[in-house]
Amino acid sequence: MKDDRYEIRFGGSGGQGIILAAVILAEAAGVYEGYHVCQTQSYGPEARGGRSKAEVVISRSEIDYPKVIQMDLFLAMTQAALDAYFFDFKPNGLLVVDSTFVKQIPSSRVITIPFTRIARDEIGKEIVANIVALGAVALLSRKFSSENLEKAVLSKVPAQFKDINLQALHAGMKAASEVDLSHLPRSIISDEEKEV
């Protein structure tokens, strides 16, 4: 049986909602999409401002190791997180960065989207930048339906914030759908990416 393990890492700073985004993605994968899923997280001693990361591993078959071995997709919301957590990036992986904060990029396999600026300018709240990024990551991974992602968001955010989080999710999906993937190295663009 072909190994269909898919590994995603979220990196950012404490207070950006990186862990919540990973928890929502894991919920979408396991509860609504029917994947086997493992979700792990770690963060520094600082409650806010310190680096944090969260990982989601999904597969159609049982998962024998719960942490990322080589990232298929890495979301970096800050430069510090990118610098700290890029080390096990898969050669044909996809790096997605918040261009609001990330300027030095160590890979040509990158998509830059200003998640924080979109959250501020289009939604009116920077605090939902994590959900904007989640929408983009989910679309770019090609592993999730928008309907199931919406269900996962609605199951994890307080009732009074459901509308703003759905707006943020859709803004992220829209931003990702407008990305031109033709700049990625041709030798390792998959057929799935060509169809995004």
PyMOL commands that place a pseudoatom at each C-alpha (Angstrom):
pseudoatom trace, name=CA, resn=MET, resi=1, chain=A, elem=C, hetatm=0, pos=[0.000, 0.000, 0.000]
pseudoatom trace, name=CA, resn=LYS, resi=2, chain=A, elem=C, hetatm=0, pos=[1.313, 3.419, -0.975]
pseudoatom trace, name=CA, resn=ASP, resi=3, chain=A, elem=C, hetatm=0, pos=[2.340, 5.606, 1.985]
pseudoatom trace, name=CA, resn=ASP, resi=4, chain=A, elem=C, hetatm=0, pos=[-0.067, 8.537, 1.967]
pseudoatom trace, name=CA, resn=ARG, resi=5, chain=A, elem=C, hetatm=0, pos=[1.283, 10.177, 5.119]
pseudoatom trace, name=CA, resn=TYR, resi=6, chain=A, elem=C, hetatm=0, pos=[1.048, 13.970, 4.867]
pseudoatom trace, name=CA, resn=GLU, resi=7, chain=A, elem=C, hetatm=0, pos=[2.867, 16.169, 7.373]
pseudoatom trace, name=CA, resn=ILE, resi=8, chain=A, elem=C, hetatm=0, pos=[2.090, 19.802, 8.170]
pseudoatom trace, name=CA, resn=ARG, resi=9, chain=A, elem=C, hetatm=0, pos=[3.911, 22.092, 10.602]
pseudoatom trace, name=CA, resn=PHE, resi=10, chain=A, elem=C, hetatm=0, pos=[2.590, 25.437, 11.829]
pseudoatom trace, name=CA, resn=GLY, resi=11, chain=A, elem=C, hetatm=0, pos=[5.178, 27.861, 13.233]
pseudoatom trace, name=CA, resn=GLY, resi=12, chain=A, elem=C, hetatm=0, pos=[4.698, 31.271, 14.769]
pseudoatom trace, name=CA, resn=SER, resi=13, chain=A, elem=C, hetatm=0, pos=[4.861, 33.156, 18.030]
pseudoatom trace, name=CA, resn=GLY, resi=14, chain=A, elem=C, hetatm=0, pos=[2.842, 32.681, 21.179]
pseudoatom trace, name=CA, resn=GLY, resi=15, chain=A, elem=C, hetatm=0, pos=[-0.431, 34.569, 20.932]
pseudoatom trace, name=CA, resn=GLN, resi=16, chain=A, elem=C, hetatm=0, pos=[-0.847, 34.094, 17.170]
pseudoatom trace, name=CA, resn=GLY, resi=17, chain=A, elem=C, hetatm=0, pos=[-3.201, 31.134, 17.528]
pseudoatom trace, name=CA, resn=ILE, resi=18, chain=A, elem=C, hetatm=0, pos=[-0.888, 28.649, 15.815]
pseudoatom trace, name=CA, resn=ILE, resi=19, chain=A, elem=C, hetatm=0, pos=[-1.943, 25.791, 18.070]
pseudoatom trace, name=CA, resn=LEU, resi=20, chain=A, elem=C, hetatm=0, pos=[-5.654, 26.535, 17.601]
pseudoatom trace, name=CA, resn=ALA, resi=21, chain=A, elem=C, hetatm=0, pos=[-5.185, 26.484, 13.818]
pseudoatom trace, name=CA, resn=ALA, resi=22, chain=A, elem=C, hetatm=0, pos=[-3.505, 23.072, 14.045]
pseudoatom trace, name=CA, resn=VAL, resi=23, chain=A, elem=C, hetatm=0, pos=[-6.218, 21.730, 16.359]
pseudoatom trace, name=CA, resn=ILE, resi=24, chain=A, elem=C, hetatm=0, pos=[-8.910, 22.865, 13.897]
pseudoatom trace, name=CA, resn=LEU, resi=25, chain=A, elem=C, hetatm=0, pos=[-7.049, 21.277, 10.978]
pseudoatom trace, name=CA, resn=ALA, resi=26, chain=A, elem=C, hetatm=0, pos=[-6.686, 18.028, 12.921]
pseudoatom trace, name=CA, resn=GLU, resi=27, chain=A, elem=C, hetatm=0, pos=[-10.406, 18.102, 13.720]
pseudoatom trace, name=CA, resn=ALA, resi=28, chain=A, elem=C, hetatm=0, pos=[-11.232, 18.608, 10.043]
pseudoatom trace, name=CA, resn=ALA, resi=29, chain=A, elem=C, hetatm=0, pos=[-8.913, 15.740, 9.085]
pseudoatom trace, name=CA, resn=GLY, resi=30, chain=A, elem=C, hetatm=0, pos=[-9.977, 13.210, 11.690]
pseudoatom trace, name=CA, resn=VAL, resi=31, chain=A, elem=C, hetatm=0, pos=[-13.629, 13.910, 12.356]
pseudoatom trace, name=CA, resn=TYR, resi=32, chain=A, elem=C, hetatm=0, pos=[-14.875, 15.210, 9.014]
pseudoatom trace, name=CA, resn=GLU, resi=33, chain=A, elem=C, hetatm=0, pos=[-12.469, 13.887, 6.347]
pseudoatom trace, name=CA, resn=GLY, resi=34, chain=A, elem=C, hetatm=0, pos=[-11.968, 10.436, 7.891]
pseudoatom trace, name=CA, resn=TYR, resi=35, chain=A, elem=C, hetatm=0, pos=[-8.167, 10.489, 8.097]
pseudoatom trace, name=CA, resn=HIS, resi=36, chain=A, elem=C, hetatm=0, pos=[-6.089, 8.968, 10.843]
pseudoatom trace, name=CA, resn=VAL, resi=37, chain=A, elem=C, hetatm=0, pos=[-4.538, 12.012, 12.513]
pseudoatom trace, name=CA, resn=CYS, resi=38, chain=A, elem=C, hetatm=0, pos=[-1.941, 12.947, 15.127]
pseudoatom trace, name=CA, resn=GLN, resi=39, chain=A, elem=C, hetatm=0, pos=[-1.627, 16.516, 16.401]
pseudoatom trace, name=CA, resn=THR, resi=40, chain=A, elem=C, hetatm=0, pos=[1.259, 17.688, 18.613]
pseudoatom trace, name=CA, resn=GLN, resi=41, chain=A, elem=C, hetatm=0, pos=[2.444, 21.081, 19.838]
pseudoatom trace, name=CA, resn=SER, resi=42, chain=A, elem=C, hetatm=0, pos=[5.259, 22.789, 21.679]
pseudoatom trace, name=CA, resn=TYR, resi=43, chain=A, elem=C, hetatm=0, pos=[6.041, 26.321, 22.721]
pseudoatom trace, name=CA, resn=GLY, resi=44, chain=A, elem=C, hetatm=0, pos=[8.644, 28.231, 24.667]
pseudoatom trace, name=CA, resn=PRO, resi=45, chain=A, elem=C, hetatm=0, pos=[8.326, 29.365, 28.278]
pseudoatom trace, name=CA, resn=GLU, resi=46, chain=A, elem=C, hetatm=0, pos=[7.014, 32.777, 27.221]
pseudoatom trace, name=CA, resn=ALA, resi=47, chain=A, elem=C, hetatm=0, pos=[3.217, 32.913, 27.066]
pseudoatom trace, name=CA, resn=ARG, resi=48, chain=A, elem=C, hetatm=0, pos=[3.295, 35.535, 24.307]
pseudoatom trace, name=CA, resn=GLY, resi=49, chain=A, elem=C, hetatm=0, pos=[5.997, 36.413, 21.840]
pseudoatom trace, name=CA, resn=GLY, resi=50, chain=A, elem=C, hetatm=0, pos=[8.038, 33.218, 22.174]
pseudoatom trace, name=CA, resn=ARG, resi=51, chain=A, elem=C, hetatm=0, pos=[8.233, 30.709, 19.332]
pseudoatom trace, name=CA, resn=SER, resi=52, chain=A, elem=C, hetatm=0, pos=[5.548, 28.070, 19.095]
pseudoatom trace, name=CA, resn=LYS, resi=53, chain=A, elem=C, hetatm=0, pos=[4.924, 25.199, 16.737]
pseudoatom trace, name=CA, resn=ALA, resi=54, chain=A, elem=C, hetatm=0, pos=[2.211, 22.674, 16.153]
pseudoatom trace, name=CA, resn=GLU, resi=55, chain=A, elem=C, hetatm=0, pos=[2.178, 19.667, 13.879]
pseudoatom trace, name=CA, resn=VAL, resi=56, chain=A, elem=C, hetatm=0, pos=[-0.526, 17.664, 12.158]
pseudoatom trace, name=CA, resn=VAL, resi=57, chain=A, elem=C, hetatm=0, pos=[0.168, 14.291, 10.568]
pseudoatom trace, name=CA, resn=ILE, resi=58, chain=A, elem=C, hetatm=0, pos=[-2.608, 12.748, 8.496]
pseudoatom trace, name=CA, resn=SER, resi=59, chain=A, elem=C, hetatm=0, pos=[-2.888, 9.461, 6.666]
pseudoatom trace, name=CA, resn=ARG, resi=60, chain=A, elem=C, hetatm=0, pos=[-5.496, 7.086, 5.295]
pseudoatom trace, name=CA, resn=SER, resi=61, chain=A, elem=C, hetatm=0, pos=[-3.649, 4.269, 7.066]
pseudoatom trace, name=CA, resn=GLU, resi=62, chain=A, elem=C, hetatm=0, pos=[-2.590, 3.977, 10.696]
pseudoatom trace, name=CA, resn=ILE, resi=63, chain=A, elem=C, hetatm=0, pos=[0.102, 6.425, 11.837]
pseudoatom trace, name=CA, resn=ASP, resi=64, chain=A, elem=C, hetatm=0, pos=[3.076, 4.726, 13.466]
pseudoatom trace, name=CA, resn=TYR, resi=65, chain=A, elem=C, hetatm=0, pos=[4.963, 7.889, 14.509]
pseudoatom trace, name=CA, resn=PRO, resi=66, chain=A, elem=C, hetatm=0, pos=[3.044, 10.968, 15.697]
pseudoatom trace, name=CA, resn=LYS, resi=67, chain=A, elem=C, hetatm=0, pos=[5.496, 13.747, 14.835]
pseudoatom trace, name=CA, resn=VAL, resi=68, chain=A, elem=C, hetatm=0, pos=[6.691, 15.318, 11.613]
pseudoatom trace, name=CA, resn=ILE, resi=69, chain=A, elem=C, hetatm=0, pos=[9.622, 13.508, 9.997]
pseudoatom trace, name=CA, resn=GLN, resi=70, chain=A, elem=C, hetatm=0, pos=[9.789, 15.592, 6.812]
pseudoatom trace, name=CA, resn=MET, resi=71, chain=A, elem=C, hetatm=0, pos=[7.294, 18.382, 6.256]
pseudoatom trace, name=CA, resn=ASP, resi=72, chain=A, elem=C, hetatm=0, pos=[5.085, 18.283, 3.190]
pseudoatom trace, name=CA, resn=LEU, resi=73, chain=A, elem=C, hetatm=0, pos=[3.830, 21.748, 4.096]
pseudoatom trace, name=CA, resn=PHE, resi=74, chain=A, elem=C, hetatm=0, pos=[5.225, 24.314, 6.517]
pseudoatom trace, name=CA, resn=LEU, resi=75, chain=A, elem=C, hetatm=0, pos=[3.293, 27.427, 7.511]
pseudoatom trace, name=CA, resn=ALA, resi=76, chain=A, elem=C, hetatm=0, pos=[5.605, 30.074, 8.984]
pseudoatom trace, name=CA, resn=MET, resi=77, chain=A, elem=C, hetatm=0, pos=[3.862, 33.087, 10.503]
pseudoatom trace, name=CA, resn=THR, resi=78, chain=A, elem=C, hetatm=0, pos=[7.090, 34.746, 11.750]
pseudoatom trace, name=CA, resn=GLN, resi=79, chain=A, elem=C, hetatm=0, pos=[10.721, 34.905, 10.673]
pseudoatom trace, name=CA, resn=ALA, resi=80, chain=A, elem=C, hetatm=0, pos=[11.877, 33.471, 14.011]
pseudoatom trace, name=CA, resn=ALA, resi=81, chain=A, elem=C, hetatm=0, pos=[9.616, 30.433, 13.590]
pseudoatom trace, name=CA, resn=LEU, resi=82, chain=A, elem=C, hetatm=0, pos=[10.800, 29.872, 10.023]
pseudoatom trace, name=CA, resn=ASP, resi=83, chain=A, elem=C, hetatm=0, pos=[14.437, 30.089, 11.086]
pseudoatom trace, name=CA, resn=ALA, resi=84, chain=A, elem=C, hetatm=0, pos=[13.901, 27.703, 14.023]
pseudoatom trace, name=CA, resn=TYR, resi=85, chain=A, elem=C, hetatm=0, pos=[11.626, 25.061, 12.498]
pseudoatom trace, name=CA, resn=PHE, resi=86, chain=A, elem=C, hetatm=0, pos=[12.625, 24.806, 8.824]
pseudoatom trace, name=CA, resn=PHE, resi=87, chain=A, elem=C, hetatm=0, pos=[15.275, 22.114, 9.399]
pseudoatom trace, name=CA, resn=ASP, resi=88, chain=A, elem=C, hetatm=0, pos=[13.281, 19.057, 8.283]
pseudoatom trace, name=CA, resn=PHE, resi=89, chain=A, elem=C, hetatm=0, pos=[11.579, 20.487, 5.220]
pseudoatom trace, name=CA, resn=LYS, resi=90, chain=A, elem=C, hetatm=0, pos=[10.976, 17.907, 2.486]
pseudoatom trace, name=CA, resn=PRO, resi=91, chain=A, elem=C, hetatm=0, pos=[12.872, 18.740, -0.759]
pseudoatom trace, name=CA, resn=ASN, resi=92, chain=A, elem=C, hetatm=0, pos=[9.595, 18.934, -2.694]
pseudoatom trace, name=CA, resn=GLY, resi=93, chain=A, elem=C, hetatm=0, pos=[7.620, 20.347, 0.244]
pseudoatom trace, name=CA, resn=LEU, resi=94, chain=A, elem=C, hetatm=0, pos=[5.656, 23.557, 0.135]
pseudoatom trace, name=CA, resn=LEU, resi=95, chain=A, elem=C, hetatm=0, pos=[6.610, 26.522, 2.321]
pseudoatom trace, name=CA, resn=VAL, resi=96, chain=A, elem=C, hetatm=0, pos=[3.787, 28.983, 3.031]
pseudoatom trace, name=CA, resn=VAL, resi=97, chain=A, elem=C, hetatm=0, pos=[4.766, 32.207, 4.786]
pseudoatom trace, name=CA, resn=ASP, resi=98, chain=A, elem=C, hetatm=0, pos=[3.041, 35.281, 6.172]
pseudoatom trace, name=CA, resn=SER, resi=99, chain=A, elem=C, hetatm=0, pos=[4.749, 37.914, 4.045]
pseudoatom trace, name=CA, resn=THR, resi=100, chain=A, elem=C, hetatm=0, pos=[3.650, 40.539, 6.583]
pseudoatom trace, name=CA, resn=PHE, resi=101, chain=A, elem=C, hetatm=0, pos=[6.499, 39.335, 8.837]
pseudoatom trace, name=CA, resn=VAL, resi=102, chain=A, elem=C, hetatm=0, pos=[8.662, 36.857, 6.908]
pseudoatom trace, name=CA, resn=LYS, resi=103, chain=A, elem=C, hetatm=0, pos=[11.231, 38.399, 4.576]
pseudoatom trace, name=CA, resn=GLN, resi=104, chain=A, elem=C, hetatm=0, pos=[14.170, 35.964, 4.399]
pseudoatom trace, name=CA, resn=ILE, resi=105, chain=A, elem=C, hetatm=0, pos=[13.050, 32.769, 2.705]
pseudoatom trace, name=CA, resn=PRO, resi=106, chain=A, elem=C, hetatm=0, pos=[15.316, 29.684, 2.465]
pseudoatom trace, name=CA, resn=SER, resi=107, chain=A, elem=C, hetatm=0, pos=[13.454, 27.848, -0.302]
pseudoatom trace, name=CA, resn=SER, resi=108, chain=A, elem=C, hetatm=0, pos=[12.258, 28.403, -3.842]
pseudoatom trace, name=CA, resn=ARG, resi=109, chain=A, elem=C, hetatm=0, pos=[9.260, 26.183, -3.030]
pseudoatom trace, name=CA, resn=VAL, resi=110, chain=A, elem=C, hetatm=0, pos=[7.457, 29.070, -1.338]
pseudoatom trace, name=CA, resn=ILE, resi=111, chain=A, elem=C, hetatm=0, pos=[4.106, 30.783, -1.440]
pseudoatom trace, name=CA, resn=THR, resi=112, chain=A, elem=C, hetatm=0, pos=[3.944, 34.198, 0.203]
pseudoatom trace, name=CA, resn=ILE, resi=113, chain=A, elem=C, hetatm=0, pos=[0.602, 35.563, 1.392]
pseudoatom trace, name=CA, resn=PRO, resi=114, chain=A, elem=C, hetatm=0, pos=[0.195, 38.521, 3.796]
pseudoatom trace, name=CA, resn=PHE, resi=115, chain=A, elem=C, hetatm=0, pos=[-2.070, 36.717, 6.274]
pseudoatom trace, name=CA, resn=THR, resi=116, chain=A, elem=C, hetatm=0, pos=[-1.838, 39.324, 9.020]
pseudoatom trace, name=CA, resn=ARG, resi=117, chain=A, elem=C, hetatm=0, pos=[-2.447, 42.208, 6.625]
pseudoatom trace, name=CA, resn=ILE, resi=118, chain=A, elem=C, hetatm=0, pos=[-5.469, 40.405, 5.144]
pseudoatom trace, name=CA, resn=ALA, resi=119, chain=A, elem=C, hetatm=0, pos=[-6.858, 39.819, 8.648]
pseudoatom trace, name=CA, resn=ARG, resi=120, chain=A, elem=C, hetatm=0, pos=[-6.343, 43.487, 9.543]
pseudoatom trace, name=CA, resn=ASP, resi=121, chain=A, elem=C, hetatm=0, pos=[-7.513, 45.081, 6.279]
pseudoatom trace, name=CA, resn=GLU, resi=122, chain=A, elem=C, hetatm=0, pos=[-10.252, 42.713, 5.093]
pseudoatom trace, name=CA, resn=ILE, resi=123, chain=A, elem=C, hetatm=0, pos=[-11.630, 41.297, 8.347]
pseudoatom trace, name=CA, resn=GLY, resi=124, chain=A, elem=C, hetatm=0, pos=[-10.779, 44.175, 10.680]
pseudoatom trace, name=CA, resn=LYS, resi=125, chain=A, elem=C, hetatm=0, pos=[-9.036, 42.018, 13.312]
pseudoatom trace, name=CA, resn=GLU, resi=126, chain=A, elem=C, hetatm=0, pos=[-5.400, 40.896, 13.194]
pseudoatom trace, name=CA, resn=ILE, resi=127, chain=A, elem=C, hetatm=0, pos=[-6.206, 38.217, 15.760]
pseudoatom trace, name=CA, resn=VAL, resi=128, chain=A, elem=C, hetatm=0, pos=[-7.815, 36.021, 13.065]
pseudoatom trace, name=CA, resn=ALA, resi=129, chain=A, elem=C, hetatm=0, pos=[-4.639, 35.893, 10.930]
pseudoatom trace, name=CA, resn=ASN, resi=130, chain=A, elem=C, hetatm=0, pos=[-4.255, 32.272, 12.091]
pseudoatom trace, name=CA, resn=ILE, resi=131, chain=A, elem=C, hetatm=0, pos=[-7.625, 31.363, 10.572]
pseudoatom trace, name=CA, resn=VAL, resi=132, chain=A, elem=C, hetatm=0, pos=[-6.808, 33.244, 7.348]
pseudoatom trace, name=CA, resn=ALA, resi=133, chain=A, elem=C, hetatm=0, pos=[-3.611, 31.166, 7.179]
pseudoatom trace, name=CA, resn=LEU, resi=134, chain=A, elem=C, hetatm=0, pos=[-5.535, 27.988, 8.008]
pseudoatom trace, name=CA, resn=GLY, resi=135, chain=A, elem=C, hetatm=0, pos=[-7.834, 28.544, 5.044]
pseudoatom trace, name=CA, resn=ALA, resi=136, chain=A, elem=C, hetatm=0, pos=[-4.860, 28.966, 2.712]
pseudoatom trace, name=CA, resn=VAL, resi=137, chain=A, elem=C, hetatm=0, pos=[-2.986, 25.951, 4.083]
pseudoatom trace, name=CA, resn=ALA, resi=138, chain=A, elem=C, hetatm=0, pos=[-6.038, 23.707, 3.808]
pseudoatom trace, name=CA, resn=LEU, resi=139, chain=A, elem=C, hetatm=0, pos=[-6.656, 24.725, 0.201]
pseudoatom trace, name=CA, resn=LEU, resi=140, chain=A, elem=C, hetatm=0, pos=[-2.997, 24.400, -0.809]
pseudoatom trace, name=CA, resn=SER, resi=141, chain=A, elem=C, hetatm=0, pos=[-2.671, 20.955, 0.789]
pseudoatom trace, name=CA, resn=ARG, resi=142, chain=A, elem=C, hetatm=0, pos=[-5.591, 19.694, -1.320]
pseudoatom trace, name=CA, resn=LYS, resi=143, chain=A, elem=C, hetatm=0, pos=[-6.604, 17.379, 1.534]
pseudoatom trace, name=CA, resn=PHE, resi=144, chain=A, elem=C, hetatm=0, pos=[-9.724, 19.145, 2.845]
pseudoatom trace, name=CA, resn=SER, resi=145, chain=A, elem=C, hetatm=0, pos=[-13.100, 20.239, 1.557]
pseudoatom trace, name=CA, resn=SER, resi=146, chain=A, elem=C, hetatm=0, pos=[-14.157, 23.784, 2.420]
pseudoatom trace, name=CA, resn=GLU, resi=147, chain=A, elem=C, hetatm=0, pos=[-17.370, 22.415, 3.937]
pseudoatom trace, name=CA, resn=ASN, resi=148, chain=A, elem=C, hetatm=0, pos=[-15.522, 20.152, 6.370]
pseudoatom trace, name=CA, resn=LEU, resi=149, chain=A, elem=C, hetatm=0, pos=[-13.076, 22.889, 7.271]
pseudoatom trace, name=CA, resn=GLU, resi=150, chain=A, elem=C, hetatm=0, pos=[-15.979, 25.208, 8.078]
pseudoatom trace, name=CA, resn=LYS, resi=151, chain=A, elem=C, hetatm=0, pos=[-17.509, 22.539, 10.320]
pseudoatom trace, name=CA, resn=ALA, resi=152, chain=A, elem=C, hetatm=0, pos=[-14.216, 22.158, 12.191]
pseudoatom trace, name=CA, resn=VAL, resi=153, chain=A, elem=C, hetatm=0, pos=[-13.878, 25.933, 12.675]
pseudoatom trace, name=CA, resn=LEU, resi=154, chain=A, elem=C, hetatm=0, pos=[-17.431, 26.204, 13.955]
pseudoatom trace, name=CA, resn=SER, resi=155, chain=A, elem=C, hetatm=0, pos=[-16.832, 23.357, 16.405]
pseudoatom trace, name=CA, resn=LYS, resi=156, chain=A, elem=C, hetatm=0, pos=[-13.746, 25.015, 17.927]
pseudoatom trace, name=CA, resn=VAL, resi=157, chain=A, elem=C, hetatm=0, pos=[-14.472, 28.755, 18.202]
pseudoatom trace, name=CA, resn=PRO, resi=158, chain=A, elem=C, hetatm=0, pos=[-16.867, 30.481, 20.629]
pseudoatom trace, name=CA, resn=ALA, resi=159, chain=A, elem=C, hetatm=0, pos=[-20.330, 31.185, 19.228]
pseudoatom trace, name=CA, resn=GLN, resi=160, chain=A, elem=C, hetatm=0, pos=[-19.911, 34.964, 19.268]
pseudoatom trace, name=CA, resn=PHE, resi=161, chain=A, elem=C, hetatm=0, pos=[-16.801, 34.691, 17.034]
pseudoatom trace, name=CA, resn=LYS, resi=162, chain=A, elem=C, hetatm=0, pos=[-18.111, 32.209, 14.485]
pseudoatom trace, name=CA, resn=ASP, resi=163, chain=A, elem=C, hetatm=0, pos=[-18.940, 34.761, 11.769]
pseudoatom trace, name=CA, resn=ILE, resi=164, chain=A, elem=C, hetatm=0, pos=[-15.591, 36.540, 11.906]
pseudoatom trace, name=CA, resn=ASN, resi=165, chain=A, elem=C, hetatm=0, pos=[-13.702, 33.242, 11.864]
pseudoatom trace, name=CA, resn=LEU, resi=166, chain=A, elem=C, hetatm=0, pos=[-15.643, 31.993, 8.842]
pseudoatom trace, name=CA, resn=GLN, resi=167, chain=A, elem=C, hetatm=0, pos=[-14.898, 35.296, 7.072]
pseudoatom trace, name=CA, resn=ALA, resi=168, chain=A, elem=C, hetatm=0, pos=[-11.218, 34.820, 7.886]
pseudoatom trace, name=CA, resn=LEU, resi=169, chain=A, elem=C, hetatm=0, pos=[-11.255, 31.213, 6.668]
pseudoatom trace, name=CA, resn=HIS, resi=170, chain=A, elem=C, hetatm=0, pos=[-12.825, 32.208, 3.351]
pseudoatom trace, name=CA, resn=ALA, resi=171, chain=A, elem=C, hetatm=0, pos=[-10.390, 35.119, 2.928]
pseudoatom trace, name=CA, resn=GLY, resi=172, chain=A, elem=C, hetatm=0, pos=[-7.482, 32.696, 3.320]
pseudoatom trace, name=CA, resn=MET, resi=173, chain=A, elem=C, hetatm=0, pos=[-8.938, 30.215, 0.842]
pseudoatom trace, name=CA, resn=LYS, resi=174, chain=A, elem=C, hetatm=0, pos=[-9.535, 33.027, -1.637]
pseudoatom trace, name=CA, resn=ALA, resi=175, chain=A, elem=C, hetatm=0, pos=[-5.974, 34.338, -1.263]
pseudoatom trace, name=CA, resn=ALA, resi=176, chain=A, elem=C, hetatm=0, pos=[-4.549, 30.843, -1.812]
pseudoatom trace, name=CA, resn=SER, resi=177, chain=A, elem=C, hetatm=0, pos=[-6.775, 30.221, -4.839]
pseudoatom trace, name=CA, resn=GLU, resi=178, chain=A, elem=C, hetatm=0, pos=[-5.305, 33.324, -6.482]
pseudoatom trace, name=CA, resn=VAL, resi=179, chain=A, elem=C, hetatm=0, pos=[-1.686, 32.218, -6.048]
pseudoatom trace, name=CA, resn=ASP, resi=180, chain=A, elem=C, hetatm=0, pos=[0.299, 31.566, -9.218]
pseudoatom trace, name=CA, resn=LEU, resi=181, chain=A, elem=C, hetatm=0, pos=[2.119, 28.281, -8.673]
pseudoatom trace, name=CA, resn=SER, resi=182, chain=A, elem=C, hetatm=0, pos=[4.037, 28.559, -11.948]
pseudoatom trace, name=CA, resn=HIS, resi=183, chain=A, elem=C, hetatm=0, pos=[7.068, 30.073, -10.136]
pseudoatom trace, name=CA, resn=LEU, resi=184, chain=A, elem=C, hetatm=0, pos=[7.684, 26.834, -8.230]
pseudoatom trace, name=CA, resn=PRO, resi=185, chain=A, elem=C, hetatm=0, pos=[10.528, 24.700, -9.619]
pseudoatom trace, name=CA, resn=ARG, resi=186, chain=A, elem=C, hetatm=0, pos=[9.046, 22.766, -12.548]
pseudoatom trace, name=CA, resn=SER, resi=187, chain=A, elem=C, hetatm=0, pos=[10.861, 19.525, -11.827]
pseudoatom trace, name=CA, resn=ILE, resi=188, chain=A, elem=C, hetatm=0, pos=[8.998, 19.052, -8.571]
pseudoatom trace, name=CA, resn=ILE, resi=189, chain=A, elem=C, hetatm=0, pos=[5.581, 20.577, -9.214]
pseudoatom trace, name=CA, resn=SER, resi=190, chain=A, elem=C, hetatm=0, pos=[3.056, 17.802, -8.789]
pseudoatom trace, name=CA, resn=ASP, resi=191, chain=A, elem=C, hetatm=0, pos=[0.034, 17.313, -11.007]
pseudoatom trace, name=CA, resn=GLU, resi=192, chain=A, elem=C, hetatm=0, pos=[-2.177, 18.188, -8.045]
pseudoatom trace, name=CA, resn=GLU, resi=193, chain=A, elem=C, hetatm=0, pos=[-0.462, 21.571, -7.634]
pseudoatom trace, name=CA, resn=LYS, resi=194, chain=A, elem=C, hetatm=0, pos=[-0.935, 22.356, -11.298]
pseudoatom trace, name=CA, resn=GLU, resi=195, chain=A, elem=C, hetatm=0, pos=[-4.681, 22.007, -10.800]
pseudoatom trace, name=CA, resn=VAL, resi=196, chain=A, elem=C, hetatm=0, pos=[-4.944, 24.456, -7.836]
for i in range(1, 196): cmd.bond("trace and resi %d" % i, "trace and resi %d" % (i + 1))
show_as sticks, trace
zoom trace
